[in-house]
Amino acid sequence: MAAGLGYKEFTTGDVLTAADANGYLASQVVMVFADAAARTSAIASPQEGMISYLKDTNVTQYYSGSAWVAVGAASGLTLITTLSPSGVTEVTADSIFTSTYENYLIEIALDQTANSVLFAQLRSGGSNLTSATYTYDTVGGAAATGQTTWEISANTGGACTLVNSLTLFRPQLASATFGVGSRMASGDNSAQQYGYINTSAAAYDGIRIAGSSGNITGKIRVYGLGN
């Protein structure tokens, strides 16, 4: 695709060439795509300064010359996606960890089945990481090593509302991934802090969150943390 040519004021009688249309018009509009994958398919070689809008995440991004960056994302939090599970056993989100951000915050507010453990898995290309490479630990608890998932909540009481805040460090890089979090569950009126590490030196673009039994309903929001 042609690089943007800046600004040109056309007058009556001017010939609109293909180069003009590509450089002054097509390369400088806000292009709308269903998602990042559709954009990548349509624009093989993005040019610095291009602007696009992604309908699945409601995010406007510009191309910096090396990566698509959310407009106004120099610092703070940028909402990437909102998931709204309703009476399901699990929820997955793909293509949310990209080169735009190094670290991510996931805010979870769910109604959870009694005595259900909430756990997470990293995903890549639509598939869960099922290798036994997770180690997680909770404050006051014993570390669990060689796991295929990591625990982000253990509710020992009745059906409850769970609030969870999870920070992921470098999931999209081909290196070990770290995470820390905290949660509060109304079922047993308990709070918990935890940490985890995935020793698999691979890059991941998504996450799966599920309960050990029953269904989950609520909201999960994923934010990119300003670099």
C-alpha angles and dihedrals in degrees: 000000000000122000118246114270099203123239129339128174110214121211133200111290097022116138113237103217127195089253091053092049093048098041103035101030118019096038094049105046125094102260116211121215135173091235144332092279091057090050092051090050092051099042112044094172112027117198126226111268098028115139127209139175122217114209097199094059100023090231129144113211138181128208110245095194093268107036144010108260127191113249108256092012099126092111142359126026127330119192109233102176144344120217121199110193114187120189094334132135095227144002128213133193123191135188092024099115109068141150089273092081133026097200134032140202120212118194115197127192112171142157103231134197119251116277092003123145116219115215140172140215131192117238136206126190092350095308130107121241100243099170115118093249102118126105120181136174137186130209106271092007137100121263117252113212134188094028129157091215135018126237118239099171139016114193113190095176136066128301107314150174111254125202115191134175116196127181118197121198120208100338092156095053124090093247140080114307123222132195141181129188150157134214143186123204125192093203094077098008091239135139126209140186123201145171135200144185130202108204095196106113095218137112121253131194103185149030140221123210121188144154125242089235140003126012138305129217131180141059134319119186125190120203131186113227115228113253 
